[in-house]
């Protein structure tokens, strides 16, 4: 089993930046993939960014060039650096871990609100 704890969300003005962190309870080096998703009220959860154990990275078109996913294996942590934020980025952001076994786990989420 894997526990994931997100942090770093908050209120930011348009054009601002935030860095989200996802701390895992076990080595992320052993994960098949780690990812960030987000969910806006009344909408389905959507993939924002993902990174595999082979360092293959994928971004949603809406965040390409603005968001960066990275990992710190020593800290068992995945980050999402978010720049040039817009109100459309307002959502609850969730960390996801996919194991080689096929099991996947979610964190509790962290709220990001972009507003002036």
C-alpha positions as CSV (number, residue, x, y, z in Angstrom):
1,X,0.0,0.0,0.0
2,X,1.1,3.6,-0.7
3,X,0.1,6.7,1.1
4,X,0.3,10.0,-0.8
5,X,0.2,13.4,0.8
6,X,-0.1,16.5,-1.3
7,X,0.8,20.0,-0.2
8,X,1.6,23.4,-1.7
9,X,-1.9,24.5,-2.9
10,X,-3.4,27.8,-2.1
11,X,-4.7,31.1,-3.5
12,X,-2.6,32.8,-6.2
13,X,-3.2,35.7,-8.5
14,X,-3.3,35.1,-12.3
15,X,0.1,34.9,-13.7
16,X,1.5,33.6,-10.5
17,X,3.2,30.4,-9.6
18,X,2.9,27.5,-7.2
19,X,4.8,24.3,-6.6
20,X,2.8,21.3,-5.5
21,X,4.5,18.4,-3.6
22,X,3.4,14.8,-3.2
23,X,5.2,12.8,-0.6
24,X,4.9,9.0,-0.9
25,X,5.2,6.6,2.0
26,X,7.5,4.3,0.0
27,X,10.1,4.6,-2.7
28,X,8.8,6.2,-5.9
29,X,11.7,4.7,-7.8
30,X,9.7,1.4,-7.7
31,X,6.5,3.0,-9.1
32,X,5.5,2.4,-12.7
33,X,4.4,5.9,-13.0
34,X,3.5,9.0,-10.9
35,X,1.0,11.6,-12.0
36,X,-0.9,14.8,-11.2
37,X,-4.6,15.0,-11.9
38,X,-7.0,17.8,-11.3
39,X,-10.7,18.1,-10.9
40,X,-12.9,21.1,-11.2
41,X,-16.4,21.2,-9.7
42,X,-18.9,19.3,-11.8
43,X,-16.2,18.0,-14.1
44,X,-14.3,14.7,-14.5
45,X,-10.8,14.3,-13.1
46,X,-8.3,15.0,-15.8
47,X,-4.6,14.1,-16.2
48,X,-2.3,17.1,-15.9
49,X,1.1,15.5,-16.0
50,X,2.7,12.1,-15.6
51,X,6.2,10.7,-15.4
52,X,7.1,7.0,-15.7
53,X,9.9,5.1,-14.1
54,X,11.7,5.4,-17.4
55,X,11.4,9.2,-17.1
56,X,8.9,9.5,-19.9
57,X,6.9,12.6,-19.3
58,X,3.5,13.6,-20.6
59,X,1.5,16.8,-20.2
60,X,-2.0,17.8,-20.9
61,X,-2.1,20.3,-23.9
62,X,-3.6,22.9,-21.6
63,X,-0.5,23.0,-19.4
64,X,2.3,22.4,-21.8
65,X,5.0,25.0,-21.5
66,X,3.7,26.2,-18.1
67,X,3.8,23.2,-15.8
68,X,6.7,20.9,-15.0
69,X,6.6,17.5,-13.3
70,X,9.7,16.3,-11.5
71,X,10.7,13.8,-8.9
72,X,13.2,13.6,-6.0
73,X,13.7,9.9,-5.4
74,X,15.7,10.5,-2.3
75,X,12.7,12.3,-0.7
76,X,10.1,10.0,-2.3
77,X,8.5,13.1,-3.6
78,X,6.9,14.2,-6.9
79,X,6.6,17.9,-7.7
80,X,4.4,19.9,-10.0
81,X,5.8,23.4,-10.8
82,X,3.0,25.6,-12.1
83,X,3.8,28.9,-13.7
84,X,1.7,31.5,-15.5
85,X,-1.4,30.3,-13.7
86,X,-4.8,31.3,-15.0
87,X,-8.3,31.1,-13.4
88,X,-8.9,28.0,-15.6
89,X,-6.2,26.2,-13.6
90,X,-8.4,26.5,-10.5
91,X,-9.1,22.9,-9.3
92,X,-8.3,20.3,-6.7
93,X,-5.1,18.7,-7.6
94,X,-4.5,15.0,-6.9
95,X,-1.4,12.9,-6.8
96,X,-1.6,9.4,-8.3
97,X,0.8,6.5,-8.1
98,X,0.6,3.5,-10.4
99,X,2.4,0.4,-9.3
100,X,3.9,-2.3,-11.6
101,X,1.3,-4.7,-10.1
102,X,-1.5,-2.6,-11.6
103,X,-2.6,-1.1,-8.3
104,X,-3.0,2.6,-8.2
105,X,-3.3,5.0,-5.3
106,X,-4.6,8.6,-4.8
107,X,-3.8,11.3,-2.4
108,X,-6.4,13.5,-0.7
109,X,-5.8,16.4,-3.0
110,X,-4.8,20.0,-2.5
111,X,-6.8,23.0,-3.6
112,X,-5.4,25.5,-6.1
113,X,-7.4,28.7,-6.6
114,X,-6.3,31.3,-9.2
115,X,-8.1,34.6,-8.6
116,X,-7.4,38.3,-8.4
